[in-house]
Structures are given as C-alpha cells and as structure tokens.
Amino acid sequence: MAISSVSGSGYSILSLQSRLQKFQADQLARAQASTRNDFSHKVGAERRVGSQWAALRPNIDKAVGHLEDLIARVEVIKDYVRKLADLENRARTGTASQIAEYVVDFDDTLRKLNQAANATSQQPNLIGGTFANDYSYINDITGGQGSFPYADLSSNYTIVDSGGNTWAKSTSTDRIVINGTWIEDGSNDSMFVQYDSTGAATGKSAVITQDLQLDSISGNTIAFTQISTSDSYAGAKLSTTGLNILDSWAYAGLATSAGRSRAATAIATALTTVNAKIDSYQSALARAEFDRGFSDVYAAGTNGRISVLNQQQLLAQQENSQAAVRTNEATAFAINRNAGLRASYMALLRTGAPGTYLNIQT
C-alpha cells in the first residue's frame, strides 16, 4: 500500500491542531476540576447547615414542653381565681353561717393557688413567688433566641407593724404550738408568724383562718388584732406580691360590703393578669412550635437541596464540555482558513496561556 504524501503546510496544520487539542483538553480538565471543587464546597456547606438546624431540635422541644406545662399550670391558677370570685359573689347574699363556710373555702382556695404557683416540679418555675430568670432557647443557627418571661402568679403579703416586726406566712414545715394547741403548718401557709428585724421568729404567730381580725384598712395602712391574745396592731404597713389577693380576714371575713368590694377588685385584677399571662405564654408556644417546624423543614430539606446542587454540577460540567467542543471546532476551522491566525496560535503555544507554561517543541 502506498503512503500518501503530506505537504509541509498540511503537516503544520495537523501538528498545530494536535497541540491545540491537548491544550484545550487540559483547559477543560481544569475547568471541570474547578466546577467539582466549587460544588463540593456548596454541598459541604449545605450539609453543615442542615446538621446545625437539626441540632436545635432538642432544645426547642424542651421549650415547647415547658410552655405546654406552664400554660396548664396557669389554667389551674385561673380556675382558683374564678373560684375566689364565685365565693365573694355568693357571700354578698349569704347568711352569716354560709359566709363562715365561704370564708374557710376562700382561704383554702388561696392556699391551693399558692401551692400550684410555687410547685417545684417544673424547673425553672416561672410563675412562683421566688424570682427566676426568663426562659430562653436557641432557635436559629446564627444564635438567635426565643424567650418567655417570669411572672409571679402566687399571691402573698407581709405586714410590718409599728414595732418594726414583720408578719408573714410561715414557710416552715414544723408543727408549732399556739395557746397550747399543736398546729400543723406544712405547705398550706396556715400560719401568720411575726419576725424581728433580723428575720428571727419572735414566738408570736396566729392561725390565719381563726385568729386574725381586721380593724381598719386604708391604702397600704392596716390595723388588726390577734384574737387569741387581744394584741392590737395599729398603723401597720401592708405589702403584697404576685396576684395581690389577701386572705379573707383582710377583707373583713367577706362579711361587709366594703370588704367584699375590695376582694372583688383584687380578684378581678388578678384574673386580668392571669388571662394576659396565658395569652403571652400561648404566643410564646406558637413561636416555639414555628421554630421547631422551621428547623425540621430546613433539616429535612437538606437532601433535596444537595440533589439540586448535584444536578446543577452535572449541567455545569456538560456546559464546560460543550463549550470546549465548540471552541475546538471553531479553532480548527479558523486555522484551516487563516495563516495569520495559525502564526498567532503557534506563538501562544510557545509561551503558554496566562498562568500556564507549555513546553512545546516546534
């Protein structure tokens, strides 16, 4: 078989095309590697973000549970406030014997209200008589926080008498003796105990439901008598906390119009406070549930977003390949038709592309 001869110019064109093809293949390889690297970084970042959102879920769940329990507890307190309102209303038309029964129920209901507010089963306790910091949780991967505040929904009071001693509900669980009778104190706040300026008990105390009589009250100035000892305390100063509802003795045993009116006002204000707090906590719960849903959606959507990125990478690499093919075809066509362009490409191949050194022998 005879071998066809190739002219000098034909050989030059073939040699140039071969070198350009290798050069462009190298360029394509670098472009594809750059594309893979770019999308690899994007996929890695997407995975990290998805993991960060998923990691928020346990704390958000805890916040949701805390709020659900908190709302349930405040609803219990609301029921007690409503019962106090009902007892005050019934006392308006009750007989003396009926009012005496209502008074016992009133004080017992107030104690139960305080027990519900001060329960230690939920920590932090955001509605008790002991201050607690607002509850906060991370709800955003940038460090954003959701929070809901502390509010004292117990109902307590103290009285400072003219001698500088403070009368307060006992927090002791010991039994104490009053006039020779053992009184079980426990957690029902049944005792009103006198403490001196150092906080030490003076030994004087009274059974709240039996041993205290209101003499007068104007603003925060109060006068009262301890029935069992006939000791009177005039010009004392009353301070209230939380829902600001007092025991029935401070409302004249619900036996007078003025006493019932003061009780009704305090109870109505307390009910408004409790309703507002329920609304506040329900809003906080809605936000926490939204935070939980958002974290779930973002975490669950991570695989989908990664799939989109992978498809975008394939398309980008296809475009790189197609662009290289178009460039090769255009270059080959131009070289065949333009001797001047051939010279320019030869010069390029001698020096290499910007940033690239090509060791090509001509």
Backbone hydrogen bonds in HBPLUS format (Angstrom, degrees):
<---DONOR---> <-ACCEPTOR-->    atom                        ^
c    i                          cat <-CA-CA->   ^        H-A-AA   ^      H-
h    n   atom  resd res      DA  || num        DHA   H-A  angle D-A-AA Bond
n    s   type  num  typ     dist DA aas  dist angle  dist       angle   num
A0011-TYR N   A0007-SER O   2.97 MM   4  6.22 160.1  2.01 152.3 157.1     1
A0012-SER N   A0008-GLY O   3.05 MM   4  6.23 155.4  2.11 144.3 151.3     2
A0013-ILE N   A0009-SER O   3.00 MM   4  6.27 152.9  2.08 144.5 151.0     3
A0014-LEU N   A0010-GLY O   2.98 MM   4  6.27 166.8  2.00 153.4 156.5     4
A0015-SER N   A0011-TYR O   2.86 MM   4  6.03 164.1  1.89 153.5 158.1     5
A0016-LEU N   A0012-SER O   2.94 MM   4  6.08 158.4  1.99 144.4 150.6     6
A0017-GLN N   A0013-ILE O   2.85 MM   4  6.07 162.6  1.88 153.8 158.8     7
A0018-SER N   A0014-LEU O   2.96 MM   4  6.13 157.2  2.01 147.4 153.6     8
A0019-ARG N   A0015-SER O   3.05 MM   4  6.31 159.9  2.09 147.9 152.8     9
A0020-LEU N   A0016-LEU O   2.88 MM   4  6.09 158.2  1.92 151.5 158.1    10
A0021-GLN N   A0017-GLN O   2.84 MM   4  6.01 155.8  1.90 148.4 155.0    11
A0022-LYS N   A0018-SER O   3.08 MM   4  6.37 155.4  2.14 144.7 150.7    12
A0023-PHE N   A0019-ARG O   2.91 MM   4  6.16 159.7  1.95 146.4 152.7    13
A0024-GLN N   A0020-LEU O   2.75 MM   4  5.97 162.7  1.77 154.5 158.8    14
A0025-ALA N   A0021-GLN O   2.81 MM   4  5.94 145.4  1.93 141.0 151.1    15
A0026-ASP N   A0022-LYS O   2.94 MM   4  6.20 154.6  2.00 147.3 153.6    16
A0027-GLN N   A0023-PHE O   2.99 MM   4  6.31 153.1  2.06 142.6 150.5    17
A0028-LEU N   A0024-GLN O   2.83 MM   4  6.07 153.4  1.90 144.2 151.2    18
A0029-ALA N   A0025-ALA O   2.91 MM   4  6.16 158.6  1.95 147.9 153.5    19
A0030-ARG N   A0026-ASP O   2.98 MM   4  6.28 156.7  2.03 149.0 154.9    20
A0031-ALA N   A0027-GLN O   2.92 MM   4  6.19 153.2  2.00 145.3 153.3    21
A0032-GLN N   A0028-LEU O   2.82 MM   4  6.08 161.5  1.85 156.0 160.6    22
A0033-ALA N   A0029-ALA O   2.94 MM   4  6.11 157.4  1.99 145.1 151.6    23
A0034-SER N   A0030-ARG O   2.92 MM   4  6.11 155.2  1.98 145.1 152.0    24
A0035-THR N   A0031-ALA O   2.92 MM   4  6.18 155.9  1.98 147.0 153.7    25
A0036-ARG N   A0032-GLN O   2.89 MM   4  6.16 164.5  1.92 151.7 155.6    26
A0037-ASN N   A0033-ALA O   2.92 MM   4  6.10 156.4  1.97 145.5 152.4    27
A0038-ASP N   A0034-SER O   2.88 MM   4  6.11 161.5  1.92 149.8 154.7    28
A0039-PHE N   A0035-THR O   3.02 MM   4  6.26 171.2  2.03 156.6 158.3    29
A0040-SER N   A0036-ARG O   2.84 MM   4  5.90 144.6  1.96 142.4 153.1    30
A0041-HIS N   A0037-ASN O   3.06 MM   4  6.31 154.1  2.13 148.6 153.7    31
A0042-LYS N   A0038-ASP O   3.11 MM   4  6.46 154.5  2.18 143.5 150.9    32
A0043-VAL N   A0039-PHE O   2.85 MM   4  6.05 161.5  1.88 150.9 155.1    33
A0044-GLY N   A0040-SER O   2.94 MM   4  6.09 161.1  1.98 145.2 150.9    34
A0045-ALA N   A0041-HIS O   2.90 MM   4  6.08 157.4  1.95 147.5 153.7    35
A0046-GLU N   A0042-LYS O   2.94 MM   4  6.13 153.3  2.01 144.4 151.9    36
A0047-ARG N   A0043-VAL O   2.93 MM   4  6.21 155.9  1.99 150.8 157.0    37
A0048-ARG N   A0044-GLY O   2.98 MM   4  6.25 158.7  2.03 147.3 153.2    38
A0049-VAL N   A0045-ALA O   2.96 MM   4  6.19 162.8  1.99 150.7 155.1    39
A0050-GLY N   A0046-GLU O   2.93 MM   4  6.11 161.3  1.97 147.8 153.2    40
A0051-SER N   A0047-ARG O   2.93 MM   4  6.16 157.3  1.98 149.4 155.3    41
A0052-GLN N   A0048-ARG O   2.94 MM   4  6.19 151.8  2.02 147.1 155.2    42
A0053-TRP N   A0049-VAL O   2.98 MM   4  6.30 157.9  2.03 153.2 158.1    43
A0054-ALA N   A0050-GLY O   3.00 MM   4  6.22 159.4  2.04 146.7 152.7    44
A0055-ALA N   A0051-SER O   2.91 MM   4  6.09 145.1  2.04 142.9 152.3    45
A0056-LEU N   A0053-TRP O   3.14 MM   3  5.39 147.5  2.25 103.2 112.5    46
A0057-ARG N   A0054-ALA O   3.20 MM   3  5.61 151.5  2.29 109.4 116.9    47
A0060-ILE N   A0056-LEU O   3.16 MM   4  6.33 159.5  2.20 156.7 162.7    48
A0061-ASP N   A0057-ARG O   2.79 MM   4  5.96 161.8  1.82 162.2 167.4    49
A0062-LYS N   A0058-PRO O   3.00 MM   4  6.25 152.0  2.08 142.7 150.2    50
A0063-ALA N   A0059-ASN O   3.03 MM   4  6.31 151.9  2.11 142.3 149.2    51
A0064-VAL N   A0060-ILE O   2.91 MM   4  6.22 159.1  1.95 153.8 159.3    52
A0065-GLY N   A0061-ASP O   2.93 MM   4  6.19 166.1  1.95 153.9 157.3    53
A0066-HIS N   A0062-LYS O   2.91 MM   4  6.08 155.2  1.97 145.5 152.8    54
A0067-LEU N   A0063-ALA O   2.96 MM   4  6.16 159.2  2.01 149.4 154.5    55
A0068-GLU N   A0064-VAL O   2.95 MM   4  6.19 159.5  1.99 152.1 157.9    56
A0069-ASP N   A0065-GLY O   3.03 MM   4  6.23 164.4  2.06 150.0 153.6    57
A0070-LEU N   A0066-HIS O   2.86 MM   4  5.99 152.8  1.94 143.1 152.0    58
A0071-ILE N   A0067-LEU O   2.85 MM   4  6.02 163.3  1.88 154.7 157.3    59
A0072-ALA N   A0068-GLU O   3.15 MM   4  6.34 158.5  2.20 142.7 148.6    60
A0073-ARG N   A0069-ASP O   2.99 MM   4  6.28 152.7  2.06 147.4 154.7    61
A0074-VAL N   A0070-LEU O   2.96 MM   4  6.25 157.3  2.01 151.3 157.4    62
A0075-GLU N   A0071-ILE O   2.92 MM   4  6.13 149.6  2.01 147.6 156.0    63
A0076-VAL N   A0072-ALA O   3.18 MM   4  6.50 144.4  2.31 139.2 147.8    64
A0076-VAL N   A0073-ARG O   3.13 MM   3  5.12 121.6  2.49  93.2 107.5    65
A0077-ILE N   A0073-ARG O   3.08 MM   4  6.47 156.0  2.14 146.7 152.9    66
A0078-LYS N   A0074-VAL O   2.84 MM   4  6.11 152.9  1.91 146.6 154.7    67
A0079-ASP N   A0075-GLU O   3.02 MM   4  6.33 149.3  2.12 142.2 149.6    68
A0080-TYR N   A0076-VAL O   3.10 MM   4  6.51 150.5  2.19 146.5 154.4    69
A0081-VAL N   A0077-ILE O   2.94 MM   4  6.30 156.2  2.00 153.1 159.7    70
A0082-ARG N   A0078-LYS O   2.92 MM   4  6.19 159.2  1.97 151.3 157.0    71
A0083-LYS N   A0079-ASP O   2.93 MM   4  6.20 146.4  2.05 140.4 150.0    72
A0084-LEU N   A0080-TYR O   2.94 MM   4  6.27 153.5  2.01 148.3 155.1    73
A0085-ALA N   A0081-VAL O   2.97 MM   4  6.30 154.3  2.04 147.8 154.8    74
A0086-ASP N   A0082-ARG O   2.92 MM   4  6.22 152.3  1.99 145.4 153.0    75
A0087-LEU N   A0083-LYS O   2.93 MM   4  6.21 158.0  1.97 152.7 157.9    76
A0088-GLU N   A0084-LEU O   2.99 MM   4  6.23 161.6  2.02 150.4 155.2    77
A0089-ASN N   A0085-ALA O   2.98 MM   4  6.17 156.5  2.04 145.2 152.1    78
A0090-ARG N   A0086-ASP O   2.89 MM   4  6.14 155.5  1.95 149.2 155.8    79
A0091-ALA N   A0087-LEU O   2.97 MM   4  6.14 144.1  2.10 143.5 153.1    80
A0092-ARG N   A0089-ASN O   3.23 MM   3  5.49 146.7  2.35 101.4 110.5    81
A0093-THR N   A0090-ARG O   3.29 MM   3  5.89 146.7  2.41 111.8 118.4    82
A0099-ILE N   A0095-THR O   2.82 MM   4  6.04 164.7  1.84 159.3 163.3    83
A0100-ALA N   A0096-ALA O   3.03 MM   4  6.23 150.4  2.12 141.9 149.7    84
A0101-GLU N   A0097-SER O   3.27 MM   4  6.58 144.5  2.40 136.7 144.9    85
A0101-GLU N   A0098-GLN O   2.97 MM   3  5.13 122.1  2.31  98.7 113.5    86
A0102-TYR N   A0098-GLN O   2.87 MM   4  6.24 155.7  1.93 151.3 159.2    87
A0103-VAL N   A0099-ILE O   2.84 MM   4  6.04 153.9  1.91 152.4 158.4    88
A0104-VAL N   A0100-ALA O   3.39 MM   4  6.62 158.2  2.44 138.4 142.5    89
A0105-ASP N   A0101-GLU O   3.10 MM   4  6.39 163.9  2.13 151.7 156.0    90
A0106-PHE N   A0102-TYR O   2.70 MM   4  5.88 150.3  1.78 149.0 158.5    91
A0107-ASP N   A0103-VAL O   3.00 MM   4  6.26 168.2  2.01 157.1 157.3    92
A0108-ASP N   A0104-VAL O   3.03 MM   4  6.19 156.5  2.09 144.9 152.1    93
A0109-THR N   A0105-ASP O   2.84 MM   4  5.96 153.3  1.91 146.1 153.4    94
A0110-LEU N   A0106-PHE O   3.00 MM   4  6.28 154.9  2.06 148.5 155.3    95
A0111-ARG N   A0107-ASP O   3.03 MM   4  6.28 151.2  2.11 142.8 150.2    96
A0112-LYS N   A0108-ASP O   2.98 MM   4  6.28 155.6  2.04 145.6 152.3    97
A0113-LEU N   A0109-THR O   2.87 MM   4  6.13 151.4  1.96 147.1 155.4    98
A0114-ASN N   A0110-LEU O   3.06 MM   4  6.35 157.2  2.12 145.1 150.1    99
A0115-GLN N   A0111-ARG O   2.89 MM   4  6.21 150.7  1.97 147.0 156.0   100
A0116-ALA N   A0112-LYS O   2.93 MM   4  6.18 156.9  1.98 149.9 155.2   101
A0117-ALA N   A0113-LEU O   2.97 MM   4  6.26 157.2  2.02 149.3 155.8   102
A0118-ASN N   A0114-ASN O   2.86 MM   4  5.89 156.1  1.92 148.4 154.6   103
A0151-ALA N   A0126-LEU O   2.83 MM  25  6.08 168.4  1.84 166.3 167.6   104
A0153-LEU N   A0127-ILE O   2.95 MM  26  5.11 163.2  1.98 119.8 125.4   105
A0135-TYR N   A0148-PHE O   2.94 MM  13  5.44 146.5  2.06 175.9 165.1   106
A0148-PHE N   A0135-TYR O   2.93 MM  13  5.44 148.5  2.03 148.4 157.5   107
A0137-TYR N   A0146-GLY O   2.95 MM   9  5.47 151.9  2.03 155.2 159.8   108
A0146-GLY N   A0137-TYR O   2.89 MM   9  5.47 159.4  1.93 159.9 166.4   109
A0139-ASN N   A0144-GLY O   2.93 MM   5  5.77 160.6  1.96 137.0 143.4   110
A0143-GLY N   A0140-ASP O   2.91 MM   3  5.45 162.0  1.94 120.5 123.7   111
A0243-LEU N   A0154-SER O   2.77 MM  89  6.08 158.9  1.81 152.6 159.6   112
A0156-ASN N   A0241-THR O   3.40 MM  85  5.32 162.4  2.43 124.8 129.9   113
A0241-THR N   A0156-ASN O   2.92 MM  85  5.32 155.6  1.98 145.5 143.2   114
A0158-THR N   A0239-SER O   2.89 MM  81  5.37 153.0  1.96 149.7 158.0   115
A0239-SER N   A0158-THR O   2.91 MM  81  5.37 163.1  1.94 162.4 162.6   116
A0159-ILE N   A0167-TRP O   2.94 MM   8  5.00 156.5  2.00 140.9 147.9   117
A0167-TRP N   A0159-ILE O   2.65 MM   8  5.00 170.5  1.66 154.9 158.1   118
A0160-VAL N   A0237-LYS O   2.91 MM  77  5.17 157.9  1.96 144.8 148.6   119
A0237-LYS N   A0160-VAL O   2.90 MM  77  5.17 160.9  1.94 141.4 145.6   120
A0161-ASP N   A0165-ASN O   2.85 MM   4  5.58 150.2  1.94 164.0 167.9   121
A0164-GLY N   A0161-ASP O   2.93 MM   3  5.51 162.9  1.96 121.4 124.4   122
A0166-THR N   A0195-TYR O   2.80 MM  29  5.15 154.5  1.87 156.5 159.5   123
A0195-TYR N   A0166-THR O   2.71 MM  29  5.15 158.1  1.75 145.7 153.3   124
A0168-ALA N   A0193-VAL O   2.89 MM  25  5.46 158.6  1.94 148.8 153.2   125
A0193-VAL N   A0168-ALA O   2.80 MM  25  5.46 163.6  1.83 157.2 151.8   126
A0170-SER N   A0191-MET O   2.97 MM  21  5.58 156.2  2.03 143.8 148.3   127
A0176-ILE N   A0183-ILE O   3.12 MM   7  5.43 153.8  2.19 150.9 150.9   128
A0183-ILE N   A0176-ILE O   2.75 MM   7  5.43 161.5  1.78 162.8 169.3   129
A0178-ILE N   A0181-THR O   2.89 MM   3  5.19 162.2  1.92 144.1 146.3   130
A0181-THR N   A0178-ILE O   2.94 MM   3  5.19 159.1  1.98 110.5 117.4   131
A0208-ILE N   A0190-SER O   2.94 MM  18  5.63 163.3  1.96 152.0 156.2   132
A0192-PHE N   A0206-ALA O   2.82 MM  14  5.13 167.1  1.84 157.8 162.1   133
A0206-ALA N   A0192-PHE O   2.80 MM  14  5.13 149.8  1.89 141.3 151.6   134
A0194-GLN N   A0204-LYS O   2.95 MM  10  5.50 170.2  1.95 157.8 154.6   135
A0202-THR N   A0194-GLN O   2.96 MM   8  5.88 167.1  1.98 146.9 148.7   136
A0196-ASP N   A0200-ALA O   2.81 MM   4  5.56 162.4  1.84 156.2 156.0   137
A0199-GLY N   A0196-ASP O   2.91 MM   3  5.35 160.9  1.95 116.3 122.7   138
A0210-GLN N   A0207-VAL O   3.05 MM   3  5.43 151.5  2.14 111.4 120.1   139
A0211-ASP N   A0207-VAL O   2.74 MM   4  5.12 168.7  1.75 163.3 162.4   140
A0227-ILE N   A0211-ASP O   2.96 MM  16  5.04 143.4  2.10 122.3 130.8   141
A0213-GLN N   A0225-THR O   2.94 MM  12  5.18 147.0  2.05 150.3 158.4   142
A0225-THR N   A0213-GLN O   2.92 MM  12  5.18 155.4  1.98 146.3 154.4   143
A0215-ASP N   A0223-ALA O   2.81 MM   8  5.21 161.4  1.85 143.4 142.4   144
A0216-SER N   A0223-ALA O   3.24 MM   7  5.16 157.7  2.29 132.5 131.9   145
A0223-ALA N   A0216-SER O   2.90 MM   7  5.16 159.8  1.94 151.6 148.3   146
A0218-SER N   A0221-THR O   2.86 MM   3  5.28 160.9  1.89 156.9 163.0   147
A0221-THR N   A0218-SER O   3.00 MM   3  5.28 163.8  2.02 132.1 132.9   148
A0238-LEU N   A0220-ASN O   2.69 MM  18  4.89 170.9  1.70 151.5 154.8   149
A0222-ILE N   A0236-ALA O   2.87 MM  14  5.21 163.7  1.90 138.9 144.5   150
A0236-ALA N   A0222-ILE O   2.96 MM  14  5.21 137.7  2.14 164.4 160.4   151
A0224-PHE N   A0233-TYR O   2.96 MM   9  5.35 150.0  2.05 135.8 141.8   152
A0233-TYR N   A0224-PHE O   2.72 MM   9  5.35 158.6  1.76 167.3 174.3   153
A0226-GLN N   A0231-ASP O   2.79 MM   5  5.30 161.9  1.82 158.2 161.8   154
A0229-THR N   A0226-GLN O   3.25 MM   3  5.77 138.0  2.43 111.0 121.2   155
A0230-SER N   A0226-GLN O   2.75 MM   4  5.45 128.0  2.02 152.7 169.4   156
A0244-ASN N   A0241-THR O   3.18 MM   3  5.35 159.7  2.23 129.9 127.8   157
A0250-ALA N   A0247-ASP O   3.09 MM   3  5.87 141.5  2.25 121.0 128.8   158
A0251-TYR N   A0248-SER O   2.83 MM   3  5.08 153.1  1.91 108.7 117.7   159
A0253-GLY N   A0248-SER O   2.87 MM   5  4.90 141.1  2.02 135.5 136.8   160
A0252-ALA N   A0249-TRP O   3.11 MM   3  5.09 136.0  2.31 114.1 110.9   161
A0254-LEU N   A0251-TYR O   3.02 MM   3  5.56 151.6  2.10 114.3 122.1   162
A0255-ALA N   A0252-ALA O   3.06 MM   3  5.94 168.0  2.07 123.5 127.4   163
A0260-ARG N   A0256-THR O   2.94 MM   4  6.18 166.3  1.96 152.8 156.4   164
A0261-SER N   A0257-SER O   2.88 MM   4  6.02 153.0  1.96 145.2 153.3   165
A0262-ARG N   A0258-ALA O   3.05 MM   4  6.31 158.1  2.10 148.6 153.2   166
A0263-ALA N   A0259-GLY O   3.02 MM   4  6.27 157.7  2.07 147.4 154.1   167
A0264-ALA N   A0260-ARG O   2.77 MM   4  5.99 160.8  1.81 151.8 157.1   168
A0265-THR N   A0261-SER O   3.00 MM   4  6.21 157.4  2.05 147.1 152.6   169
A0266-ALA N   A0262-ARG O   3.03 MM   4  6.22 166.6  2.05 149.8 153.2   170
A0267-ILE N   A0263-ALA O   2.90 MM   4  6.06 161.5  1.93 153.8 159.2   171
A0268-ALA N   A0264-ALA O   2.91 MM   4  6.01 161.0  1.95 147.7 152.9   172
A0269-THR N   A0265-THR O   3.04 MM   4  6.21 160.4  2.08 148.7 153.8   173
A0270-ALA N   A0266-ALA O   2.97 MM   4  6.14 154.0  2.04 142.8 150.5   174
A0271-LEU N   A0267-ILE O   2.87 MM   4  6.12 155.1  1.93 150.7 157.2   175
A0272-THR N   A0268-ALA O   3.09 MM   4  6.35 154.2  2.16 144.5 150.8   176
A0273-THR N   A0269-THR O   3.01 MM   4  6.31 155.3  2.07 146.4 153.3   177
A0274-VAL N   A0270-ALA O   2.88 MM   4  6.17 160.6  1.92 154.1 159.0   178
A0275-ASN N   A0271-LEU O   2.93 MM   4  6.10 165.2  1.95 150.5 154.5   179
A0276-ALA N   A0272-THR O   2.99 MM   4  6.14 157.7  2.04 145.8 152.1   180
A0277-LYS N   A0273-THR O   2.99 MM   4  6.22 150.2  2.08 144.5 152.9   181
A0278-ILE N   A0274-VAL O   2.90 MM   4  6.20 153.8  1.97 151.6 158.7   182
A0279-ASP N   A0275-ASN O   3.00 MM   4  6.27 163.6  2.03 150.1 154.1   183
A0280-SER N   A0276-ALA O   2.92 MM   4  6.15 153.6  1.99 143.2 151.0   184
A0281-TYR N   A0277-LYS O   2.90 MM   4  6.11 164.1  1.93 152.6 155.8   185
A0282-GLN N   A0278-ILE O   2.85 MM   4  6.02 152.5  1.93 150.5 158.8   186
A0283-SER N   A0279-ASP O   2.96 MM   4  6.16 152.2  2.04 145.3 152.3   187
A0284-ALA N   A0280-SER O   2.99 MM   4  6.29 154.3  2.06 143.5 151.0   188
A0285-LEU N   A0281-TYR O   2.83 MM   4  6.04 147.3  1.93 141.6 150.8   189
A0286-ALA N   A0282-GLN O   2.92 MM   4  6.17 158.0  1.96 146.2 151.5   190
A0287-ARG N   A0283-SER O   3.02 MM   4  6.31 154.8  2.08 146.4 153.0   191
A0288-ALA N   A0284-ALA O   2.90 MM   4  6.15 157.4  1.95 146.1 152.6   192
A0289-GLU N   A0285-LEU O   2.84 MM   4  6.06 158.3  1.88 154.2 159.9   193
A0290-PHE N   A0286-ALA O   2.95 MM   4  6.16 148.4  2.06 139.8 148.8   194
A0291-ASP N   A0287-ARG O   2.81 MM   4  6.12 157.4  1.87 150.2 156.6   195
A0292-ARG N   A0288-ALA O   2.90 MM   4  6.17 154.0  1.97 144.6 151.6   196
A0293-GLY N   A0289-GLU O   2.91 MM   4  6.13 161.0  1.94 146.1 151.2   197
A0294-PHE N   A0290-PHE O   2.80 MM   4  6.02 160.2  1.83 155.6 161.1   198
A0295-SER N   A0291-ASP O   2.99 MM   4  6.17 163.5  2.01 149.0 153.1   199
A0296-ASP N   A0292-ARG O   2.98 MM   4  6.18 156.1  2.04 147.4 154.4   200
A0297-VAL N   A0293-GLY O   2.88 MM   4  6.09 165.4  1.90 152.6 156.3   201
A0298-TYR N   A0294-PHE O   2.93 MM   4  6.10 168.2  1.94 153.5 156.8   202
A0299-ALA N   A0295-SER O   2.91 MM   4  5.95 162.8  1.94 144.8 150.5   203
A0300-ALA N   A0296-ASP O   2.75 MM   4  5.81 164.8  1.77 153.1 158.2   204
A0301-GLY N   A0297-VAL O   2.88 MM   4  5.89 140.1  2.05 140.5 150.8   205
A0302-THR N   A0299-ALA O   3.28 MM   3  5.46 163.4  2.31 106.1 110.6   206
A0305-ARG N   A0301-GLY O   2.96 MM   4  6.23 159.1  2.01 155.6 161.1   207
A0306-ILE N   A0302-THR O   2.89 MM   4  6.15 152.0  1.97 151.6 160.1   208
A0307-SER N   A0303-ASN O   2.88 MM   4  6.11 153.1  1.96 145.8 153.1   209
A0308-VAL N   A0304-GLY O   3.04 MM   4  6.36 153.0  2.12 145.7 152.4   210
A0309-LEU N   A0305-ARG O   3.02 MM   4  6.30 155.6  2.08 142.5 149.0   211
A0310-ASN N   A0306-ILE O   2.89 MM   4  6.21 153.9  1.96 150.1 157.3   212
A0311-GLN N   A0307-SER O   3.00 MM   4  6.30 153.8  2.07 146.8 153.7   213
A0312-GLN N   A0308-VAL O   2.86 MM   4  6.15 155.7  1.92 149.6 157.0   214
A0313-GLN N   A0309-LEU O   2.84 MM   4  6.11 146.9  1.95 145.6 155.0   215
A0314-LEU N   A0310-ASN O   3.03 MM   4  6.35 159.0  2.08 147.5 152.0   216
A0315-LEU N   A0311-GLN O   2.98 MM   4  6.27 162.7  2.02 151.2 155.8   217
A0316-ALA N   A0312-GLN O   2.88 MM   4  6.07 155.5  1.94 145.0 152.0   218
A0317-GLN N   A0313-GLN O   2.87 MM   4  6.13 156.0  1.93 152.4 158.6   219
A0318-GLN N   A0314-LEU O   2.86 MM   4  6.09 152.5  1.94 147.4 155.6   220
A0319-GLU N   A0315-LEU O   2.90 MM   4  6.12 156.3  1.95 146.8 153.4   221
A0320-ASN N   A0316-ALA O   2.93 MM   4  6.21 148.8  2.03 140.5 149.3   222
A0321-SER N   A0317-GLN O   2.97 MM   4  6.26 159.2  2.02 147.1 151.6   223
A0322-GLN N   A0318-GLN O   2.83 MM   4  6.08 167.5  1.84 156.4 159.9   224
A0323-ALA N   A0319-GLU O   2.83 MM   4  5.89 156.6  1.88 145.8 152.8   225
A0324-ALA N   A0320-ASN O   2.97 MM   4  6.19 147.7  2.08 142.0 150.8   226
A0325-VAL N   A0321-SER O   2.94 MM   4  6.27 155.5  2.00 150.7 157.2   227
A0326-ARG N   A0322-GLN O   2.95 MM   4  6.19 164.1  1.97 151.1 155.1   228
A0327-THR N   A0323-ALA O   2.95 MM   4  6.11 154.7  2.01 142.7 149.9   229
A0328-ASN N   A0324-ALA O   2.86 MM   4  6.09 160.3  1.90 150.3 155.6   230
A0329-GLU N   A0325-VAL O   2.96 MM   4  6.18 168.2  1.97 155.6 158.3   231
A0330-ALA N   A0326-ARG O   2.94 MM   4  6.08 164.5  1.97 148.4 153.2   232
A0331-THR N   A0327-THR O   2.85 MM   4  5.95 157.8  1.90 149.5 156.0   233
A0332-ALA N   A0328-ASN O   2.91 MM   4  6.08 167.3  1.93 153.7 156.9   234
A0333-PHE N   A0329-GLU O   3.03 MM   4  6.18 162.3  2.06 148.7 153.6   235
A0334-ALA N   A0330-ALA O   2.98 MM   4  6.13 158.9  2.03 144.5 150.6   236
A0335-ILE N   A0331-THR O   2.87 MM   4  6.06 158.3  1.92 154.1 159.8   237
A0336-ASN N   A0332-ALA O   3.13 MM   4  6.28 162.0  2.17 147.7 151.8   238
A0337-ARG N   A0334-ALA O   3.16 MM   3  5.24 132.4  2.40  96.4 108.9   239
A0338-ASN N   A0334-ALA O   2.94 MM   4  5.88 130.1  2.19 149.0 161.5   240
A0342-ARG N   A0338-ASN O   3.14 MM   4  6.48 147.8  2.25 142.5 151.5   241
A0343-ALA N   A0339-ALA O   3.12 MM   4  6.50 151.8  2.20 146.5 153.1   242
A0344-SER N   A0340-GLY O   3.10 MM   4  6.46 151.1  2.19 143.7 151.6   243
A0345-TYR N   A0341-LEU O   2.94 MM   4  6.24 160.8  1.98 154.0 158.2   244
A0346-MET N   A0342-ARG O   2.89 MM   4  6.14 153.7  1.96 148.6 156.4   245
A0347-ALA N   A0343-ALA O   3.02 MM   4  6.29 151.8  2.10 143.3 150.5   246
A0348-LEU N   A0344-SER O   2.95 MM   4  6.28 151.2  2.04 144.5 153.0   247
A0349-LEU N   A0345-TYR O   2.83 MM   4  6.08 158.7  1.87 152.3 157.4   248
A0350-ARG N   A0346-MET O   2.97 MM   4  6.20 138.1  2.15 139.5 150.7   249
A0351-THR N   A0347-ALA O   3.08 MM   4  6.36 151.3  2.16 146.0 152.8   250
A0352-GLY N   A0348-LEU O   2.55 MM   4  5.44 147.4  1.65 152.7 163.2   251
A0356-THR N   A0353-ALA O   2.75 MM   3  5.13 159.0  1.79 145.2 143.0   252
